[in-house]
Amino acid sequence: MYRFPPFNPSSGRRCDFPTGSIFNDDSLEIIKKLPAASVDCIITDPPYFLGMTHNGQKGNFKDLSICRPFYRDLFQEFARVAKPEACIYFFCDWRSYAFYYPIFDEVLKAHNMLVWNKLSGPGNHYAFIHELVLFHAGKGANIGGTNIIAGVKAFASGAKSVDGAKVHPAQKPVDLIAKFINDSCPPEGVVLDTFGGSGTTAVAAVRTGRRFILMEQDEGYFLTACKRLEDEYRSE
């Protein structure tokens, strides 16, 4: 059974569940506490930098350069904690792909870019109906299908009917995360999400019979994720 490393409650909080834990702290600090080669799959959806600039407006590459050391360090930690056969899924969009790709590829090696067709989205210069996922294939990974993910609805196009209320602005449907888990994580394997948001990755891990480690720095979303997991275990 996977054993979680010691955690100092004074530096943050955590919720422990039968098959995983959610940490309320800086992901880069928490991931350093994890043992090397201990994670079977990494699926995470970072902030896309909107507002993370000197003037609070839409960012450019000069503005985003301040974040480059953080992501290089984070990806190096991904490489350390991931087992050789682990796959890594890192969400981004058309605005941030060019920023993330060189760092991701340098540290981890990008093997593909997945495109999730959300079926609906905003925009008046053609509708914005897709998101991108940088993909690293672990040693021996042989995943069928194409890099176009279709048939999984976003909240605007129907995910609410199966996922309940949307409680995070960037919330992904459980079915999407469950697909990635089923594609590349062994039964009872450990799934890591360093930007846990409202806990969707943990919910998907529970539903697919995997274990999970989530990290979420925002206290409000951390509490939301803990409540979602409590409800998920009660419904089993």
Secondary structure, DSSP 8 states (H G I E B T S, - for coil): --------GGG-EEEEETTEEEEES-HHHHHTTS-TT-EEEEEE-----TT-SSSSS---HHHHGGGHHHHHHHHHHHHHHEEEEEEEEEEE-TTTHHHHHHHHHHHT---EEEEEE-S----SSS---EEEEEEE--TT----S-SEE-S---GGGTTHHHH-S--STT---HHHHHHHHHHH--TT-EEEESS-TTSHHHHHHHHTT-EEEEE---HHHHHHHHHHHHHHHHH-
